[in-house]
Amino acid sequence: MSQMPRQAALPTCPSCAEPLDAGDRFCGACGYDLSAVPPRPDDHPTLTMNGSAQQPPAQAAAGPTGPTVSGTAVPGTGPIGARANGAGFNGVAAAALAPQSGSGAPVPPGSGAPVPHASGASGPQGPGVPPPSGPAPSPASGDSGGAGVSGVRFDRPSEPDEYALQAPDPRVAAEAAVVAETAQVCVACRAGRVDDDGYCENCGHAQPRERDHMELESGPLAAVSDRGLRHHRNEDAFGLGRTALPDGSPALVAIVCDGVSSATRPDDASLAASKTARESLLAALPQGTHPQQAMHEAIVAASYAVNALADEPATAREHAPHQNAPACTLVGSIVTPGLLVVGWVGDSRAYWVPADRSSPPARLTEDDSWAAQMVAAGLMSEAEAYADERAHAITGWLGADAYELEPHTASFKPDRPGVVVVCTDGLWNYAEAAEEMAEVLPPDASARPLHSARVLVGHALDGGGHDNVTVAVVPFPAPAQGAGSA
């Protein structure tokens, strides 16, 4: 809203606050000597209120033009300051404009700093005349002591623009270099680093897990396992080993297990069974145990290992009471210089393929499955039984909920060199007959077992890879110790 103009206030007596006339030298009410200089205020503020530059006290005392107030020179021989109340400063005392020394400390009293003068005092400008208004001019270039006031404290030590950083710990740098060198690179883009959850930080591609594809060559025998193209994980496992019989002749061991997908933790079951059976055979054969008996004992030991996986906390059963106990199938072979032994439970198989292909190949195992029972009972032909949707329903397995453990073992004495193919149904589904398996197996399988295992797995993947694929290739007879593949 609008306001009326404000009239200038009359000067008043510093003692009794009575109004004064322009020419009064004494107060008409109390007789106060208006020419007397009032005492200096006690406060010494650090911050200035108008932002103008101040001169050092030495220059203010010795300068020819006298001290300056708000940047305007006031001539005279005595210390003259800004007018007191009513002199045009709107009640702001000049004592609040205490200058600062060059070092940033406030100027103490009595050092030549300006002091306020009584209103109406005589002087060159005349009594009662307020100081000029308007923006204050900058100090003269010759005033070396003048400094621009920015409204901040100048009595603090200056701080550096940048602080020195602590030297890096060489141990931390070395650890970071090791992590960078060992970081896994994405198999898809070959550029991004794989994070802890198994995905590429660059393209987001899920990386294959350790068991998605496994290969192992142990001297003259080898095995390959692959997740396949349809399953989300690899539930197969294998175990290879070499040892010596008491007479010093070599013995080759191969174990292949297939986890039952409808059971709980089938991957753990196959891994436990293959590891336990392998260790059992490698411990029993050097002690003189007959290979066929050793195979039987190894299957029983593997069964116990899988049964132990069902001993989980009661709370886990409460949350998932419908789940079956861990289960898997098993097939294994032992090859010595004159004997071939196979053992199995379930529908994983072992095939015999002669090296010269002059005699027919043969399947060495019989499936524990619904289709095999139908064929054995004469109710269906083999083609009809395996065409049925119930063909791969197994009737025997390793697990706590198996009806009855019946390990199957058989021994053979081939009269010529050849290769034993030990595999899961993920392979033989694409080469079911022994003749089909022999056609897929490379002719130099005895000399290049790892290459041959890769070829067989590739055949299953090319056929569709609907299941996990695992195969071990074992040459017969067992080569002498130290012999390996070409």
SULWOJO-V417139 format. One record per residue. PHI is phi in degrees with one decimal (999 if undefined). PSI is psi in whole degrees, -180 to 180 (999 if undefined). D_LAST is the distance of its C-alpha to the last C-alpha in whole Angstrom. Layout:
BEGIN
PHI;PSI;D_LAST + PHI;PSI;D_LAST
END
This chain:
BEGIN
999;165;105 + -78.8;156;108 + -132.1;155;109 + -79.0;151;113 + -63.0;147;113 + -96.9;129;113 + -79.0;149;116 + -68.8;137;115 + -73.9;142;116 + -76.5;150;119 + -65.9;147;119 + -124.2;162;119 + -71.5;132;121 + -65.1;-19;118 + -92.5;-50;120 + -114.4;0;122 + 66.0;21;120 + -76.3;147;123 + -64.4;145;123 + -118.0;154;124 + -88.8;169;126 + -65.0;-35;124 + -99.9;7;127 + -67.6;137;127 + -107.3;-19;126 + -131.3;150;127 + -74.3;129;127 + -71.1;-17;130 + -93.6;-47;129 + -116.5;-6;128 + 76.8;18;129 + -65.7;133;125 + -73.7;108;125 + -73.9;-13;122 + -84.5;-8;122 + -71.5;145;120 + -87.0;125;116 + -69.6;156;115 + -65.1;153;112 + -70.9;138;109 + -60.6;156;106 + -80.5;-26;104 + -77.6;146;101 + -130.6;77;99 + -65.3;148;96 + -83.5;-41;93 + -86.0;138;92 + -83.4;159;94 + -102.6;-18;96 + -112.4;-3;96 + 74.4;8;93 + -86.0;160;95 + -77.2;145;95 + -116.6;150;97 + -91.7;151;98 + -62.0;157;98 + -61.6;-36;101 + -62.4;-45;102 + -69.7;-35;102 + -65.3;-35;104 + -79.0;-34;106 + -99.7;-9;107 + -66.6;148;106 + -70.0;-23;109 + -100.5;3;109 + 82.4;-176;109 + -71.6;161;106 + -113.4;146;104 + -126.2;120;104 + 55.4;35;101 + 81.8;3;101 + -108.3;127;105 + -71.9;138;107 + -118.0;109;110 + -69.9;157;112 + 145.4;167;115 + -100.6;-19;115 + -103.4;167;114 + -69.9;113;111 + -118.5;138;111 + -124.1;-162;109 + -72.4;157;108 + -64.3;156;111 + -79.0;-164;111 + -53.6;134;112 + 89.2;4;113 + -99.7;20;112 + 99.6;9;109 + -103.1;9;106 + 55.7;38;106 + 85.2;2;107 + -90.0;116;104 + -73.4;145;105 + -67.9;-18;104 + -64.4;-20;104 + -73.8;-8;100 + -101.2;38;99 + -61.5;127;99 + -72.3;169;97 + -118.0;148;94 + -76.2;170;94 + -63.4;-25;91 + -83.2;-5;89 + 97.3;-3;89 + -92.0;149;91 + -62.7;150;95 + -81.5;128;98 + -73.4;162;100 + -65.4;152;104 + 82.6;10;106 + -101.8;17;104 + 95.5;9;106 + -73.5;152;104 + -62.7;147;106 + -126.0;151;108 + -67.8;147;110 + -111.3;152;113 + -65.7;146;116 + -65.7;139;117 + 86.0;2;120 + -67.8;147;120 + -76.4;153;121 + -178.8;179;119 + -61.6;-26;119 + -88.3;-10;117 + 94.3;153;120 + -71.2;143;120 + 72.8;6;118 + -87.9;121;116 + -72.6;159;113 + -67.8;155;110 + -58.3;146;108 + -101.4;175;106 + 106.6;175;103 + -65.6;143;99 + -81.6;135;99 + -71.4;156;99 + -70.6;154;96 + -62.4;158;97 + -67.2;153;98 + -64.2;-22;95 + -80.9;-10;97 + -81.5;91;97 + -70.3;-23;94 + -85.2;-11;94 + -70.8;146;94 + -143.8;137;91 + -68.0;136;90 + -96.0;124;90 + -108.7;6;87 + 83.7;18;88 + -127.1;165;85 + -74.0;135;86 + -109.9;8;86 + -96.4;23;86 + -109.1;148;82 + -65.9;144;80 + -65.9;144;78 + -108.4;145;74 + -69.2;152;71 + -67.4;-34;70 + -131.7;145;66 + -104.4;142;65 + -68.0;129;63 + -82.2;151;59 + -69.5;140;58 + -63.3;138;55 + -64.1;146;52 + -73.4;122;50 + -62.9;-26;47 + -68.8;-40;45 + -64.8;-42;46 + -63.7;-39;44 + -66.4;-40;41 + -65.3;-40;41 + -63.7;-37;41 + -66.7;-38;38 + -65.8;-42;36 + -62.4;-41;37 + -64.8;-37;36 + -72.7;-35;33 + -90.7;-2;31 + -63.9;136;33 + -76.4;138;31 + -99.5;142;31 + -59.8;136;32 + -78.5;-14;29 + -90.3;-57;32 + -95.3;-14;34 + 59.4;22;31 + -131.6;-40;35 + -80.9;157;36 + -90.3;143;36 + -89.2;125;35 + -84.3;-175;38 + -67.9;-25;38 + -89.1;8;39 + 88.3;18;36 + -120.5;149;37 + -74.4;134;37 + -74.2;-15;40 + -94.3;-55;40 + -108.7;-8;39 + 77.3;9;40 + -71.8;134;36 + -70.6;131;35 + -88.3;149;32 + -66.3;140;29 + -79.3;170;29 + -58.3;-38;27 + -90.3;0;26 + -63.0;-36;27 + -147.5;119;23 + -127.5;139;20 + -135.7;143;17 + -152.0;131;15 + -120.4;120;12 + -120.9;87;12 + 66.5;-121;10 + -83.7;-2;9 + -124.7;156;11 + -151.2;162;12 + -148.1;150;16 + -137.2;138;17 + -133.3;137;21 + -136.8;147;24 + -65.4;-27;27 + 90.8;-173;28 + -103.9;-8;30 + -117.5;-30;34 + -80.9;150;33 + -84.2;-11;35 + -155.1;165;32 + -96.3;117;29 + -102.6;8;30 + -92.9;163;27 + -156.4;158;25 + -143.3;163;22 + -143.6;132;21 + -120.7;151;18 + -165.9;158;18 + -132.1;141;18 + -151.4;-175;20 + -128.6;141;22 + -76.6;169;25 + -57.4;-29;28 + -84.4;4;27 + 90.4;-6;23 + -72.9;148;21 + -76.6;156;18 + -139.7;132;19 + -109.6;138;17 + -124.5;133;20 + -138.4;129;20 + -125.9;133;23 + -130.4;130;24 + -127.9;146;27 + -124.8;117;29 + -69.4;142;33 + -80.5;113;36 + -64.2;-28;37 + -77.9;-7;41 + -95.6;171;41 + -81.1;137;41 + 50.3;55;38 + -65.1;-31;35 + -66.7;-37;33 + -68.4;-37;34 + -64.8;-46;34 + -65.7;-38;30 + -66.9;-43;29 + -66.0;-40;31 + -67.9;-45;31 + -65.9;-40;27 + -67.1;-44;27 + -67.5;-44;30 + -63.4;-41;28 + -61.6;-49;25 + -63.4;-37;27 + -64.1;-43;29 + -67.6;-43;26 + -67.1;-22;25 + -86.9;-32;28 + -85.1;-38;30 + -63.0;-44;27 + -64.7;-18;27 + -87.1;0;31 + 95.9;5;31 + -64.7;136;31 + -60.5;139;31 + -55.1;-38;28 + -69.4;-40;30 + -67.0;-39;33 + -63.0;-37;30 + -66.3;-41;29 + -61.8;-46;33 + -65.3;-35;34 + -66.3;-38;31 + -66.9;-40;32 + -64.4;-43;36 + -63.1;-40;35 + -63.6;-36;33 + -63.7;-42;36 + -62.1;-39;38 + -64.1;-40;36 + -71.6;-38;37 + -60.9;-35;40 + -65.1;-25;41 + -67.9;-19;40 + -80.8;-11;43 + -81.1;72;45 + -104.2;165;46 + -57.2;152;50 + -62.8;-31;53 + -63.1;-34;53 + -66.9;-37;50 + -68.1;-33;51 + -66.2;-37;54 + -78.2;-27;53 + -138.6;67;50 + -71.6;-19;52 + -83.4;-11;50 + -79.2;146;47 + -82.9;164;45 + -70.5;153;43 + -55.5;141;39 + -151.7;158;37 + -161.3;168;34 + -102.4;169;32 + -149.5;139;29 + -141.6;140;27 + -146.1;163;24 + -140.8;148;22 + -125.8;125;22 + -118.5;123;19 + -119.6;176;20 + -58.6;-26;19 + -131.7;5;22 + -140.5;141;24 + -124.4;122;23 + -121.1;136;25 + -126.8;152;26 + -145.9;150;29 + -161.4;158;30 + -145.7;120;33 + 109.0;-152;34 + -114.8;14;32 + -76.3;149;28 + -126.8;164;26 + -131.2;135;24 + -120.3;150;23 + -112.0;127;21 + -129.4;114;19 + -65.2;149;19 + -67.7;-41;16 + -87.7;-2;18 + 55.8;19;20 + -78.9;-23;23 + -116.8;158;25 + -70.2;146;26 + -70.8;170;24 + -149.1;150;26 + -91.8;131;27 + -98.8;-7;27 + -126.2;161;29 + -120.5;132;33 + -69.7;143;34 + -91.0;80;37 + -145.7;166;38 + -63.5;-42;41 + -62.7;-42;40 + -64.6;-37;39 + -65.8;-39;42 + -64.3;-40;44 + -70.0;-42;42 + -64.9;-33;42 + -82.1;-7;46 + 77.2;16;46 + -84.2;-25;48 + -143.9;155;45 + -77.5;166;42 + -62.9;-39;39 + -66.3;-42;39 + -67.0;-41;42 + -66.2;-45;41 + -78.4;-10;38 + -83.9;-14;40 + -75.4;148;43 + -67.9;-16;43 + -93.2;7;43 + -58.8;-41;40 + -94.4;13;37 + -73.6;115;40 + -82.8;149;38 + -110.8;-3;41 + -144.4;140;38 + -162.9;172;37 + -99.5;126;36 + 166.3;162;39 + -67.1;-24;43 + -100.6;16;44 + -68.5;145;43 + -62.7;-54;45 + -159.3;132;44 + -78.8;121;40 + -128.4;84;39 + -65.2;133;35 + -102.8;134;34 + -135.5;151;31 + -152.3;147;30 + -124.8;146;28 + -136.8;155;27 + -126.9;83;25 + -62.1;147;23 + -96.8;9;24 + -154.5;160;20 + -66.2;155;17 + -171.5;-163;16 + -134.4;139;15 + -101.5;124;18 + -104.5;115;18 + -110.2;121;21 + -151.3;165;23 + -92.9;174;26 + -69.9;-13;28 + -62.8;-24;27 + -95.6;-52;25 + -70.3;-11;26 + -62.9;-24;29 + -106.2;1;28 + -155.9;69;26 + -70.7;-46;29 + -76.9;153;28 + -60.6;-37;26 + -64.5;-38;26 + -66.3;-40;25 + -63.9;-40;22 + -65.9;-33;21 + -68.7;-35;21 + -79.0;-34;20 + -67.7;129;17 + -62.4;149;14 + -63.9;-27;14 + -97.8;33;10 + -61.6;-34;10 + -65.1;-37;9 + -86.0;-27;5 + -130.9;71;6 + -65.0;-40;9 + -66.0;-44;10 + -60.1;-42;10 + -65.3;-40;12 + -64.2;-38;14 + -64.2;-39;15 + -63.2;-42;16 + -66.3;-43;18 + -64.4;-41;20 + -61.0;-35;21 + -61.9;-42;22 + -67.3;-39;25 + -67.9;-39;26 + -65.0;-30;26 + -78.1;-9;28 + 138.6;-27;31 + 53.5;45;29 + -71.5;-18;32 + -132.5;169;30 + -62.6;145;28 + -124.4;124;24 + -141.0;135;22 + -148.4;142;19 + -121.3;138;17 + -114.6;120;14 + -125.3;119;14 + -76.5;148;13 + -126.0;137;15 + -74.9;169;16 + -67.9;124;15 + -63.7;163;13 + -62.3;158;14 + -58.9;136;15 + 96.7;-15;12 + -76.5;144;9 + -135.9;-177;7 + -78.9;155;4 + -78.8;999;0
END
